[in-house]
Amino acid sequence: MITKESPVRAQLGTLILATSLIQLANGFFTTVVSLRLGIESFDPAFEGIVLSAYFIGFTIGAVSCGRLLQRIGHIRSYTAFGGIVIAATAAMSAVSDLAAWSVLRAAIGYGCAGLFVTTESWLHAKAPRAIRGRVFAFYMVGTFLALAVGQLLIASFPVEGSLPFSIISVTFALALIMVSTTRAEPPPLTVEEGLTYGELLRAAPLAVLGCFIAGMVGATFYAVFPAWMLVNDIPQTTISLFMLTAVLGGFAFQVPVGLLSDRLDRRLLAGALAAGVAGTALALSIAPKTFAAILPLAALLGGFMSALYPVCVSHAMDHLPAERVVSISGRMILVSGIGSACGPVSASWIMGHLDIDGVLYLMAGAAGVLMAASLLRAATRAEPEHEERPFAVVAPQSIQMAPDLG
């Protein structure tokens, strides 16, 4: 039976499938770059610059690409952002220079931010309210599955040479073709009242701190750990399995934490998640280096990290009017992006002095600060009333805009 919603579902399905392809390529790309840094003759002290460059570009894109969307529309914007990513990916396969890779990774981050913001604003506007929750559920399921497949590809292809860059370029190009030829009508954009950073910091300081630390620990883990494992002669298949386990752990945590977020004081929940990050990071530093010990900890760490950011965003939304949702998301992306840029740079320097245990101590220390701040805030301030909007599921390491499911 064909309903009025059937064409809409088909059109939105095209967008979701294209975004899943982008996430597949992005997850594969992040790990490939981390592994290649261990192979190339770069100074280890400066490898964090390349790893952080993506997040810097992503943050700039997330807070600035709206102007391009308003000027040229969704389909042409998507094509422009996709072209940036494909061109920069192809250029990375042709050069092997620290400065060039840093600039190109920043360009890729900028383009990916534009792709995600374009897609999510399109879904926000065009998904009928009756099926919006299901649309975004499929969107996030596709995202996590694509990230998982991207990690599996690491075990299937050599990271040396130009082949991985070609695979990534082809995958991005397929997504670009799908969206640029879609019959879906792009939505008009509306102008929203702005939100100053000072106003946000005064209203929800814990959310700002939490988003910074969530970005810092997440980017550190996904960017630094594959390179460290490769340098220590850990097989590529093992690296792929370790990263895949962390991604799947993030997937498994989303619904349970979302349910808790709507029932508990979000400050206490953020503190509990931060305690989980700290405890798991410390456990990884002392656990026996066996599959039975490491993989469960990787799943737990991935789960705690991936759930921390959306809880903090939801906490910020509790303090501000519902019509500010897009502004809040944009500001939180910037804060998380700054943390994501700081994480790999700091971790690379610390790893040069204290090896991977020092990185785990950094993650645990940062999470411990958030845990203490959460408990202090909960003990000294009354809990704000929860807004009637569902918890936003956020994919790991992409630092993309949290969708509003309401």
N, C-alpha and C positions, 0 to 999 in steps of 0.2 A: 504493500500500500504506500502510495506516494503522498506525502503531506506537504504543506507550505514550507515546513522547516527542512524538508529533504534537500533542496538545492543549497540552502544556507549551510547545512551540515557538510555537504560535499565540498563547498567552497572553503569553509573553515578547516575541514580535514586536510585540504591541500596546504594551507598555511602551517598546520601542525606538523604534517609530514616533512615539509621543507625545513622547519625549525629543528626537527629531530635530526635531519641530515647534518645541519650546521653544528648541532651539539655533538654528534658523532665525530665529525671532523675536528671540532674544537677540543674534545677530550683526548683524542688521538694526538693532536698537535701539541698540546701542553706537555704530555709525557715525552713525545719525540724530542722536543726542544730541550727538555731537562736531560734526557739521555745523551743527546748530541753535544751538549756542553761538557759532558764527561769525556767525550771522545775527542773533541777539538782541542787545540793547544791554547785555550784561553787561560788567563790568570784566574785561578779559582776565587780569589778575593773579589773579582769584578763580575763573576758569573751572575750574581744576584741582580745586577743592573739589567741584564737581558730578561731575567725571570720577572722582574718587577715592571718592566716596560709595558708589557701587555696590560697590566692592571691600571697603569697610569693612563694609557690610551683609552681603555674601557671607561674609566671614570670621566675623562674629558668628553668622550662621545655620549655617555649617558646623560650628562647635564647640558649638552649643547646641541644634540642632533634634532631636538624638537623644532628649532628654527628652520632647519632644512625641510623637515616634514611639512611645516606650515607654508613654506614657499613653493614646493614642487610636488607635494602629495606623496602618498604611501608607495605606490608602485615604482615611480621613478627614484624615490629615496632608497628603496630596497635595492634597486639595481645599482645605484651609485655606491652604497655601502658594500654590497657584494663585490663590486668591481675593485674597490680598494683592497679588500681581503685577498682576492685572487691574485691581484698584481703584486702585493707585498709577499705573499706566499711563494710565488714564482721567483721573485727576486732573492728570497732567502736561500733558494736552492743554487743560485748562481754565485753567491759571495760567501766568504767565511771570515767575517770581520766583526769584532765585538761591537764597535760603534754602529756599523750598518745593521747588524741584527737587532740592536736595541731600538733603533728608529723604526725598523720594519715591524718588529713585534708591537710597538706602540701603535703603528698604523693598523695592524690587524686587530688590536684591542678596540681601537676607535670604530673600525668597521663592524666588528661583532656587536658592539653596544648599539650601533645604529640598527643593525638587523633585528636584534631582540626587542628594542623599544618600538620599532616600526611594527613588528609582528604582534606584540602584546597590546599596543594601543589599537590595532586593527581588530583583534579578538575582543577587546573590551567593548568597542563600539558596535560591532556587528553581531556578536553572540546574543540571541534572544534571552531575556532574563530567565525564562522557564528552563533553559538548558545550559545556562552559563556555568553553573557549577560543574556539570559533566564535561563541558568543553575544556575548562581549565584542568580538570582531573586528567583527561586524556592528554592534554598539553604537557603536564608534568610527568605523567607516566612515560610518554614518548621521550621526554628529556632525559630522565634517569636511565631508561633502557638504552638510549643512544650513547650516553656517557659510558655505560657499562660495555657496550659493543666496541666503543673506541678503545677501551683498555684491553679488550681481547685482541684487537688488531695488533697491539704491540708485540704479542707473542707470535704473530703470523708473518710479519714482514721485517726485514732488516732495517735498522734505523740509519745505516750508513748510506751515503750517496743521495741521489735526487728522487728515488722512488717514493719515499714517504711524502715528500712535498708534492709530487704529482698526484698521489692518491688524495691528498687533502684538497688540492686545487680542483680536481674533478668533482669531488663531493660538494664543495661550495658551489661550483658551477651548476650542478644538477639542481640544487636548491634554488638558485637564481633563475634558472629556466622555468621551474615549476611556478614560482610566484609571478614572474614577469609575464607569463602567458595565462594566468588564471582569469576566469570569468567573474571572479568575486568583485563586487563594486567597492572601492575603497571608501572609508568613512570621512566625513568632514571633521575638522579639528576645532575644539572649543578652547577659549582662553580661560585659564584658571587664575584665581587670586594667588599672588606670590606668597612666599614664606621666607622670612629672613633667618639666617643661621643663629643669630642671637636669640630670636624668639623660640626657636626649636630647642636650643641649649637650655634656656630658662625653663621651658615647659617639661622637657624630658631628658635631663642630663644623663641618666642611667642608660637610656636607649642609645644616645650618642656614643657613650663609652663602649657599650655592648657591641654596636655595629663596627666600631673601629677594631676592637679585639677579635670579633668574629672574622672580619676580613683578614686580619693579620695572621691568625693561626691557620685559617683555611688555606690562604695562599702559600704560606710557609710549607705546609704539609704537601700540597699537590705539586709545588714547584721544586722543592729541595730534595724530597725523599727519593724519587726515582734516580736522580743524578748520583746521590750518595751510594745507593745500592749498586749502580753500574760500576762506579769507581772501585767498589769493594768486591768486584767479580761475582756478584749475584746474578744468576742466569736471567735472561730477558723474560722467560716464561714465569719465573717466580715474581719478578717485578710487576708483570701484568696482573698476576693473581692477587698480589698484595693491594695494588691500586683498585682493582675491580672490587675486592672485598670492602674497601673503604666506601666506594660509591654505593654499593648495595646496602651497606650499613646506614648510609644517609637516607636511602630510599625507605628502608624499614622503619626509621624513626619518625617519618613525617606525620602519618595519621595519628599514632598514639600521642605524640607531643602536641599536635594540633588540638586533640580532644582535651588534653590537660590544660592547654593554654586558655581555652574558653571557660574553664571551671576553677582554676587556681589563680592566686596572685601572680601575675606574670613576672614580677620582680623576683619572687622566690623561685619560680621555674627557671628564669635566666640564671640565678645563682646556682641552682642544682645542675644545670647543663654545664656551666663554667666549671663547677667542681668535677663533673664527669670528664671534661677535657683535661683538666689538670691531673686528676688521678690516673687516667688512661695514659697520658703522655709519660708520667713518671713510671707507670708499670711497664711501658715499652722499653724504658731505659734499663730496666733490671731483669726483664723476662728472659728466659732461655730462648735462644735463636732457633726455635723449631716452629713448624707450621701449626702444631696444636696450641702453642702459646701465643704466637704472633698474630695469626689471622683473626681470632676472636677480638683481640685488642684493636686491630685495625678496623674491624666492623664497628666496634663501640666508639672509637675515636671519630670515624667518619660520621656516625649518627649524631653524636653530641655536637660536632662542629657544624653540621648542615642545619640542625634545628635551632641553633643559637641566634642566627641573624633574623629569621622571621619572627621569633618571639620578641626580640628587641624592637622590630618595626611595629609589631602589633601594640607593644607597650607605648610607643610614641603616638600611635593613632588614638589611643585611649585619652590622651591629653589635649588633642586638638580636634577641631570640627571635621566632620566627615567630608565636607567639600574640599578639604585640603589634602586628600589622599594622594594625589599625583605629586604635589609639591613635597609631601613627606617622603614619598618613595625616592624622588630625585635627590633630596638632601641626604637620605640614608645611603644611597648608592655612592655619593661623593665621600661620605665619611668612611664607609666600608672600603672604597677604592684607595683612600689614603692609607688605611691600615694594610691593605693588600700590597701596596707598593712598598711600604716600610718593611713588611715581614721578610720576604726573600733576601733583601739587601742585608738586613741585620743578621738573618740566619746564616747567610753565606760567610759573613765575617766571623761569626761565632763558631761556625763549623771548622773554619781554618785553625782555630785555637783549641776547641774542646770537642771536636768531632761531632757525630750526630747526637750524642748525649747532651751536648750544650744546646742544640736546637730544641730538643725535647724539654730541657729546663726552661728555655725561653718561652715556649708555648705554655708550659705549666705555670710559670710565673705570671704571664699576662692573664691567663684564665683565673688565677688566684686573686689578682687585683679585682677583676670583675665580680668574682664570687663575694669578696669582702664588701665591695660597694653595693651589691644587690642586697645583701643581708642588712647592711647599715641603713639603706634607704627604706627597706621594708619595716625596719624597727622604729624609724623616726617619722615616717610619713604615712598618712592614710592611703589605702588602696584606691586608685581611681576606678570609676565605673567602666566596665568593658563596653566597647562599641559593639553594636549588633552587626558585625561582619565576620565571616569565617577567617580562620587562620590561613595565612598565605604560605604555600609551599614554595621553597626556593631551592634551585638546583645547586650542587656544590661547585665551587671554583669558577663559576661563570659570573657571579656577582651581578646577576641581571635584576631587573626591576621586579619586585614582588607583585604578583597580580592581585587585584581586588576582586574577590569572588562574589561580592554582595550585589 
